[in-house]
Amino acid sequence: MTAARLRTPSDAPIPADGEARGIDWTRIYRIFMRALAVMTIARGLSRWLVICGGPNADGLGFEELPPGLQASTVFFAVIELVAGVGLWLTSAWGGVVWIIATAVAIAIDLAMTGGILGLVQLAARTWPATAADAALLLFYAIVAVLAARQADDTITE
């Protein structure tokens, strides 16, 4: 027979009135990584659709694309799926691979504005896509730092 234990207010699933409730940055980080994973996997699969014979945004098939654009399509098709799986697993390497893929995409977009032609001119995206990726990178960095601080505070208490 087990001994009965008295419940305390801290055992309650909902915090008592006197307890302070803060933002759970770890949960926000995990939800953000999963949402980002879905988006990244969808982008990777759309690139694989182009490789497998579907039209790209310009209505061209993969064989009709210039070699530079074919190379960037294959690169992003592979790296975005790898990053998406890593993000879904909420692993650190998933975030790193996604940051690398996003940094390369932003670098291509910024190089286009600098007047570099060739592959950059073909693979560059519109400004809203670049701005969205930059905003996602900034949000990722902020939430990751806040979640890590919260985890450190929990360990030290």
Protein Blocks (a to p, Z undefined) as FASTA:
>chain_A
ZZdddddfklpmbdcfklccdddfklmmmmmmmmmmmmmmmmmmmmmmmmnopacfkopa
fklpcfklmmmmmmmmmmmmmmmmmmmnopaklmmmmmmmmmmmmmmmmmmmnopahjll
mmpccfklmmmmmmmmmmmmmmmmmmmmmmmmmmmZZ
